[in-house]
Amino acid sequence: PYVPVVQRALSVAAARIGLTCNKNCGLFAFPAVSDFIGGDIIADILACGMGEKEEISLLVDIGTNFEVVLGNKEWMFSCAGAAGPALEGGEVLFGMRANPGAIEKITIDPVTLTPTFSTINGTKPRGITGSGLIDILAELLVAGVIDRTGRINMEIKNPRIRAGAHFPEYVIAWSRETDVAKDIVITENDIKNLIMSKASIHAACVTLMKEAGVTRLDIATIYFAGAFGNYINKKNATIAGLIPEIDLERIKNIGNGAVAGANLALINRRKRKLLDGIAGQIAYIELNAEPSFMDEYTSSAFLPHTDLSLFPRVQALLESIREKKEVT
């Protein structure tokens, strides 16, 4: 929300700005691009190396907000938006941050609809974190529990699918299995909020791709950064339509890219000298002012997208599942 006064990298004695450490300690501040693309994203770019490659890469950093950068060593486009609330625990009944007891991975048996999940620290479940929520979206879609709009199929006769107090819901863990003394569920309203969040991220990716005149086939690598990206299931992220579809082996998790980039700048003088150049070549796209963004957002508000031709592998998977059900 604040326009940066200085956008280049800065070096200063730490004591001059009130940091209580060794009086000879130096402080290096990364450059910023705009009010929403700051030094952390420049550090992500340094960490994954996309600013030094000929090939086109897509970087997605998901936290409370999301940032997307598309480009290579010659050019880069960037944008930012709000998507984190649902993916960080807000707007989801049992959503929570990545703390002990959060369900981080989940699979659902397509026949019995029984879930198998793992939690952070292996403790009893207390809620669901972002990576687990993306798993749930994809797994419920593949199992046929929800349709591509996120609506739960109430015609399925299974104790895990029920009306709920306010919305139809799917039971992930029974109260006896949890650490909160109640059933942990995902509701139809939760699912719609998740779809809205993932739609804004995918729409941002497509908006940058159109701005640059490239398609998903031109993207060599997609990098996930941030705590969310470190644990996300790449296949499920594609099935849900969070990111454009490319080969799974070309989707990389770089973890906390801001810390990794800071480490690189700390120990490698050559890398540190690249930072101003990286920041200087990034063009910031204001999504609110981009007429096509809302159209892309609306098209992305399905699982995985209104246009299945953009997700040929997911389309083939869903068709094969439908054919199997018709046979049985």
N, C-alpha and C positions, 0 to 999 in steps of 0.2 A: 504493500500500500504506500510505500515511500519511494519517491524518485531518487535514485542515488546521485549524490553531489559529485562524486568522483567514480569513474568507471574503470580506471586502470588499477593495476596492482600497486600496493603501497608497502614500503618497508619503513619501520620506525623503531626506535628504542622502546621496549615494553614499558619501561618506567615512565616514559613521557605521557602515557595514557592511563597511568594509575595501576598497572598490573604489579602486584607485589611479588617479584621474583628476583633473580640475580640481576644486579644493576646493569650488567653488560648484555643481558638477554635481548635478542632482537625479535621483532614481531613482523610477520609477513602476512598481509591481507590479500586474498585472491581478488581479481577484478570481477566486476558485475556487468551484466548486459542491460538489464532493465529492473524495474521495481519487483518483478516476479522471477527473473532469471538471475540468480545471484552466484556467489562464489562456490556454493556447494555443487551447482550444476556444471560449472567450469571444471571443478575437481572431478566430477563424474566423467566428463569428456576426456580429461587427462588420464584417468584410471583405465578406461576402456580402450584408449588409443584411437578413437574414431577420427580425431582431428589430424592424424598423421597418415591416414590411409586413402588410397585411391577409390576403394569400393565405398558404396553408399551404406551407411548404417543408420539405424533408428534407436535412439536412447529413450527409455521411459522410466522416470523416477516417480514412484507413487508414495505419497505420505498423506498428510492431511489435505494437501493440494497435490496435483500432479504437474510434472513438467515433461515436455516432449521435445527432443532435438533430432532433426533429420539432416544428414549431409555427409561430407567427407572433408579432406584437407583443403579443398578449394572453396567450399561454400557450406553454410549451415543455416537452417531455418529453425526457429524455436517458438514455443507457445506454452501457456500455463493455464490451469483452470482448477475448479473445485471438483474433486471426486472422492476425496478421502473419507468423508463422514461414514458412509455405509461400509466402506472397506476397512475402516479402522474401528468399527464397533458402534458408531452412531447410526440411528435410523433402522437398526436391526434389533429385534427383541432380545436376543441372546448374544448380540455382537459384543466383542471386547478387544482390547489391545492385546499385543503379543506378550502376555504375562503367563506365569505358571497356571496350568489348568485350562488354557485356551486350546480348543481343538484346532490343529494346524493342518492336518491332512485327513481326508476321508474318501472312502470308496463305498459304493452301494451295489450290492448284488442285484443284477437286473431281473432275476427270477423271484427271489424271496423278498427283495427290497430291504434286506438287512444291512445296516451300515457297519463298516469297520473303520475305526478312527484312531489317531494318535494325538496326544496332547503335549504341550510344552512341559518339560520336566517329568513327563509320564505320570502326572497326578490325575485324580478324578476330574472329569470335565466340569468347568464352570461356565463356559460360553464358547464362542467361535471367533477366531481371528480371521483376518483378511484372506490369507491363502486358503483356509478351510472353507470360507464362503464361496470363493471361486470354484473350488472342488465340488461343493454342493450344487451350484448352478449347473455345472457340466454333468455331474453324475445323475442328477434328477432328470435332466433332459435326455440323456442316453438311456436311462431306465424307463422312460416314458411316463414318469410321474408328473412332469410338467410339459406343456407344449411350448412352442417357440415364443409365445407372448409372456410366458411365466405363469400361466394359469395351471393350478393343480387339478389333475383328473380325479374328481371325486367318485367316479364310477368304479375305480379300482377298489376291490374288497381286500383291505389289508389293515391291520390294527394301527399301523404307523401313519396311515392317512385318515385324517379326521376333520371334523368341522371347526374345532377350536372355539375360543370364546368370542372372537371378533372376525377371524379370517380362517379359511381352510389352512391346514398345516400338516407338516411331515415331522414325525418324532425321530430325532436323531439319537437321543439317549433317554432311557426311562429314569424316573426320579431315583430309584434304588442304585443306579449306576453313577449318579452325579454327586457333586460336592455342594449343590445348592438346594437339595431336597425338593426338586421339582423336575418335571420333564423338560429337557432342552429340545426346542422345536425350531423349525424355520417356517415362517408363515408366508402366505401368498403375498402379503403386503411387503414383507422383508425382501422377497424375490424381486418384486417390482422395483423397490428402491435400489437393489443391487444392479438390476438391468439398467436403470437410469445412470448409475455411477459408471458402469463399464462402457455404456454408450458414449458418454462424454469423452472418455479416454480414446476410444476407437475413432470417434469423429475428429478429435484433435489430430490423431495420426494421419487420417485421410486428408484433412484440410491442408496439412503441411505437404503431403505427397502431391496434392493437386497444385499447390503453390509452386512446387519445384518441378512439376511436370514428369513425375515418376509414378510407377505402379508398384504393387507388392513384389512383382517379379524382378524389379531392379534393386531390391533391398538385399544386401549380402548378409547382414547380421542385425538382429534385434537384441539390444542390451536392456536387462532389467536392473535397476538400481534401487537402493533403499531396503529397509528391513522387510517390507512386503515382498519386493522382488526377489529377495534372497531365498524365500521358501516356497514361492509359487510353483505349481505344477504347470510346466510349459504346454503340455498337451491340453490340459483342461482350460488354460487361459485362451488357447486358440478355439476350442470347442465353444466356449462361452462368448467368443467374439470380443475379447478384451483388446486384442492386438490383431493386425493383419496376419493372414495365414502365410507362413513360409515353412521350409523344412525345419523340423524340431531341433535338429542338430546345429542349426544356425541361430538358435535362441540361447543367449548366454545370461546367466545370473552373475553380476559382479559384486553383489552384497552392498556394503556401505561404501559406495563409490566416493563420497565426500571425504571419508577418512583415508581411503586408499589413495586418492589424489593428493591429499595433504601430505601423506607419507612420502609419495614420490617427489613432490616439490621440496620437501625437507631434505632429502638425501641426494637429489639429482639436480645439479645446477642447470644442466641443459634443458631438462623438463620444465623447470621453473621459468626459464626464459621464453617458453612457448605460450605461457598463459595469456599475456596481453594480445598476442596474435590470434589465439583461439577466440577470445572474447570479441575482438575487433571484427571478426568475419561472420559473427552470428547476427542474422536479421530476426528481430522479434515480431511475431505476428499476433496482433490483438484479436482474439477469437470473437469478442463482442462486436467488433467492427467488421468481421468477415461474413458477408452475406450467405455464403454456402455452408457455414458451420451448423446452423440450425437444421438445414436439410440433411446434412450428414448425421447429425445427432438423432433425428427422427428415424432415419434409415437404420441406424445402429441399435435402436431400442427393441431389438428382437434377438433371439438366440439362434445362430450367432449374428444374423443380419437379415434384412429383408431380401437382399440379393445373394442367394446361396452360391452363385457362380464365383463370388469372391472368396468362398471357402470350399473349394472342390473336395478336399479330403473330408471335411466335416459333412458335407452334403452326401458323399458316398457312404460314410458311416451311418448317418441317419436313415438313408434309404435301405441299407442292408439290414438294419434293425427292424424297420417297418416290414420288410419282406419276410423276415423270420417270424414275426408276430402273425402275419397273414397266413403263413403256412401252418403254424401251430393252432 
